[in-house]
Amino acid sequence: MHRLNCERYPCHFPDQDCTFCFCPFYPCFEPRTGGRFEDEIWSCERCTVIHREDVAEMVMDSLMQGEALDDIWKKVAKLL
C-alpha cells in the first residue's frame, strides 16, 4: 500500500509498501539492513526492509496478534 500524494513518496524506492511510514524497530542497529551511523545518529536512509510488502504484512499481522516487537524483529532479521 502506498500513498502517491505523500510529499515524501517514494522515500526509499518506487512502489514501496508504506504501511509503516516510520519503522517500529528504530533504531535497530542492524547494518545488514543498510542502516549505519552518521555523526553518531543511526540512519535508515538505505534500509528498505520495512517497505517490502512481505515484511510489512508479516509485521502488521504479528502486531495485530499482540506479539512483542522484540519477537517480531527476530522474524524480520531472519529475512535479511
C-alpha positions as CSV (number, residue, x, y, z in Angstrom):
1,M,0.0,0.0,0.0
2,H,1.4,3.4,-0.8
3,R,0.0,7.0,-0.9
4,L,1.1,8.6,-4.2
5,N,0.1,12.0,-2.8
6,C,2.6,11.8,0.1
7,E,5.2,14.6,-0.1
8,R,7.9,12.1,0.8
9,Y,6.9,9.3,-1.6
10,P,9.0,7.5,-2.6
11,C,11.3,7.9,0.4
12,H,13.1,4.7,-0.5
13,F,12.0,3.1,-3.8
14,P,9.1,3.3,-6.2
15,D,6.1,1.0,-5.4
16,Q,7.3,0.5,-1.8
17,D,4.8,-0.6,0.8
18,C,4.1,2.4,3.0
19,T,2.2,0.6,5.8
20,F,4.9,1.8,8.2
21,C,6.0,5.3,7.3
22,F,8.2,5.2,10.4
23,C,9.9,2.0,11.3
24,P,8.7,0.4,14.6
25,F,12.1,-1.1,15.1
26,Y,14.1,2.2,15.0
27,P,16.9,2.2,15.9
28,C,17.6,-1.4,15.0
29,F,21.4,-1.0,14.8
30,E,21.5,-3.8,12.2
31,P,23.9,-3.0,9.4
32,R,22.5,-5.8,7.2
33,T,19.5,-3.5,6.7
34,G,21.7,-0.9,5.0
35,G,21.5,1.3,8.1
36,R,24.6,2.9,9.5
37,F,25.8,5.6,11.9
38,E,26.1,9.1,10.6
39,D,27.5,11.6,13.1
40,E,26.6,9.3,16.0
41,I,23.0,9.0,14.8
42,W,21.5,5.8,13.3
43,S,20.5,6.5,9.7
44,C,17.9,4.3,8.0
45,E,18.3,6.1,4.7
46,R,19.5,3.0,2.8
47,C,17.2,0.5,4.5
48,T,14.2,-0.8,2.5
49,V,13.3,-3.8,4.8
50,I,10.1,-2.4,6.4
51,H,8.9,-1.2,3.0
52,R,8.9,-4.7,1.4
53,E,5.4,-5.9,1.0
54,D,6.1,-9.3,2.6
55,V,7.8,-7.8,5.6
56,A,5.2,-5.1,6.2
57,E,2.4,-7.6,6.0
58,M,4.2,-10.0,8.4
59,V,4.9,-7.2,10.9
60,M,1.4,-5.9,10.8
61,D,-0.1,-9.4,11.3
62,S,2.3,-10.0,14.2
63,L,1.4,-6.7,15.9
64,M,-2.3,-7.4,15.5
65,Q,-1.8,-10.8,17.2
66,G,-0.1,-9.0,20.1
67,E,3.4,-10.2,19.6
68,A,6.2,-8.3,21.2
69,L,8.3,-6.0,19.0
70,D,11.5,-7.9,20.0
71,D,10.0,-11.2,18.9
72,I,8.8,-9.7,15.6
73,W,12.2,-8.2,15.0
74,K,13.7,-11.6,15.3
75,K,11.5,-12.8,12.5
76,V,12.4,-9.8,10.3
77,A,16.2,-10.4,11.0
78,K,15.9,-13.9,9.6
79,L,14.7,-12.4,6.3
80,L,17.8,-10.2,5.9
